[in-house]
Amino acid sequence: MFVADKWKDYEILYAGKGEKYERWGNVKLLRPDPQAVWPVIEGGKVTSMDKVSSPDARYSRSSSGGGSWTRLSQMPSSWKISYDSLGKKLTFIIEPTSFKHTGLFPEQAVNWDFCGKLIEDAAAKGKKEIRILNLFAYTGAATLSCAAHGASEVVHVDASKGMIARAKENVAASDFTGSYIRFIADDCQKFVEREIRRGRKYEGIIMDPPSYGRGPSGELWKLEDSFYGLVNLTSNLLSDDPLFFIASSYATEITAEASGQILSLGINGGRVDAGEIGLPVSRMGINLPCGSVARWTPK
């Protein structure tokens, strides 16, 4: 497992019985997590989340679908936290949403550091053109990391204009407004197809496709049906001297090993390392699984 254990502004305090109790800076949140399938343990004994948590807000699911937050303190509606990525300070705006999310997936820090090191090492060896494509880029954490570590260009693509707006705010909050970042609101597959026709190439590619959704014509899109084709298509954008191709997945139907095999089959040559990604649960001494990642490198 790749464990994101370098955080200072974030931690999972307890996880169990389908919930996780987290600290985001000075704000504590309690929300569901389907991977927390074990009991809550305190001092070697089984207890309840209510006895070990005192959240500022709690998310509860509705029996009719969806859910909502219940605020239990005078917490702010949004706030900032930071992450030290190999000496680069990345700052993010956190805002609980009606979909349970907060605008950031902290487990992805393992990938921010991985990409950052490869970019820095390549630049140190004299590589001047380091172009990164970030697909399904959400609020731009990976975009921000690649820019901070010295990428000459980062192309950030997401279908949601709202997510792109938040990504721009995260870049501004981290004081990287001078970095060359292109923000594009578009369907990711359609964008890739156009980039292939334009003959564009990238030294690094990052993708974090959703488990399911709707295509540009309203068709149902399932990751397990489309993952290989998307990887194989996008691999055509790798330059002749690439650094990496990273594909994350939160689809329970696709294991880390399956993701790795997809990259091995979809990209010619190179090496693939795959595994679950996770976060430490500080008060319980365990790690919470949070999806998976497959990483391709040329050797």
Protein Blocks (a to p, Z undefined) as FASTA:
>chain_A
ZZdfkbfkbccfbgcehiacddehjaccddddfklmcccdeehiacdfklmgccfbdcdd
dfkggaddddfbfcdfbdcddddeehiacdddddddfkopaoiafklmmmmmmmmmmmmm
mmmnopabdcdddehklnommmmmmmmnopabdcdddfblklmmmmmmmmmmnopmmpcc
ddddddfklmmmmmmmnopacfbdcddddfbdcdfkopacdfklmmmmmmmmmmmmpcfb
dfbdcdddfbfklcfklmmmmmmmmpgghjddddddddddfknopacdebjdddddfZZ
